[in-house]
C-alpha cells in the first residue's frame, strides 16, 4: 500500500443557497480544490462523490456522471458513494483506497447535498433510519437522537445545560468561520428557550437543513511535494458499521460504529487520543457532540457532559472540538459534511484557519456518522 497525502481542499459557503444549483455547488467546490492543489482538471484520474439523496432532494440520480460531464472531466471514472450522512467520509475513504492501492494517482473526493429545494426535508432525511421499524412509525431523526439524549441524562446525570453547551461552543467557533451557515454566537439560555423539536432537543440542539459542497484532492505521499509545500498526510482511514435501528442496540448511549472505527484508526496511525490536537465530530444533534467525545476515547463514558461544561472541548481546551463550528453552526449538507470536516482539519494543520486556528495543531481527526450510527468513518491526518 502507498501512503496518501491531501494536496488541495475546498468548501463552498453552507446555507440556504437559492441561487446555486446542485451542479453549480459541486463544480465550484471541485474547481476551488483543483486551484488549491495547483493542478489542472486534466490531472485528475478519478472522482468519488459523497451524496445521500439527490434523488429525493433534487430528483436527480446518476450524479457522478452528471458532475463529471458538467465539470468537463469526462472520461475519468467517477462514482457516487452513499452512506447517509457519512457519504462524504466514505467518499474520502474510497479516494484514499484508490490512491493507496495504486489504482489511481490523483483523485478528487467530494461531497454535495442540496436539501433546501424540497418543502419538507424530514421524510428524505428519515430514509437514513430503518424505514419499517422507525420512520414508518413516525420517528424522525431529531426524535431518535432525543431518545439517546434522554437515556444519557438518565444513566449519567447529564444535564440539559451541558447539552446546550455543545451548541454554544460550536457557535462560538462557527462565528469565526466565514463559510458557516449560522455564524452567530448563542448562549445556554438561547438554546434552552428555543423552540422544542423533540423533547429534550430544541431548535438550537439541531444541525440545520443545508446546501453545500466540499472537495479534497489526494495523491501518493511521495509525489505530494511536486504540487504543494504543505502536504497533509493520511495516517488512518477507517470505517465501521453498527445496527441501523436503535432498538437493536445493547446501549443507547454508545455508538458502537464510532467506537470500532476509532479503535481501528488509532491502531492504524499508531496514535492515542491524547495525540490528537483537534477533532471535527459529527454533532448532528448536541447529544451526538457529547457521545462522540466519549466514543472516540477523549473522555470516559458518562463524563462527556462534565468535560464539556469544564471547557475541555473549547478552542483552547485539552481537545478542541469542531473548530469549524461543526454541523450545528457550519451547517450539515449531508453528503458534503465528511469532506468539509477533512477540509477544516487540513486548514488547521496548515495553520490557515484564521481566527479559529488551534495553536500548533499537528494531528487532527474527523468523525462522520451515517444515520444514528449505522455507519461511522474516522480519519486521522497529520502535517
Ligand atoms: N439552528 C439555528 N437556526 C435554525 C436552525 C438550526 N438548526 N434551523 C432553522 N433555523 C432558523 C431559520 O433560519 C429560521 O430563522 P428565521 O425565522 O430568522 O428566518 C428559523 O430558525 C425557522 O426555520 P425553519 O426552516 O422554519 O425551521 P424548521 O422548523 O423547518 O426546521 C429543524 C428546524 C430543527 C426541524 C430542522 O433544521 C431539522 O430538521 N434539522 C435536523 C436535520 C437533520 O436531521 N439532519 C440529519 C442529522 S442525522
Boltz pocket constraint, residues with backbone or C-beta under 6 A from the ligand:
constraints:
  - pocket:
      binder: B
      contacts: [[A, 85], [A, 122], [A, 125], [A, 141], [A, 142], [A, 182], [A, 197], [A, 202], [A, 203], [A, 204], [A, 206], [A, 207], [A, 208], [A, 209], [A, 284], [A, 328], [A, 332], [A, 371]]
      max_distance: 6.0
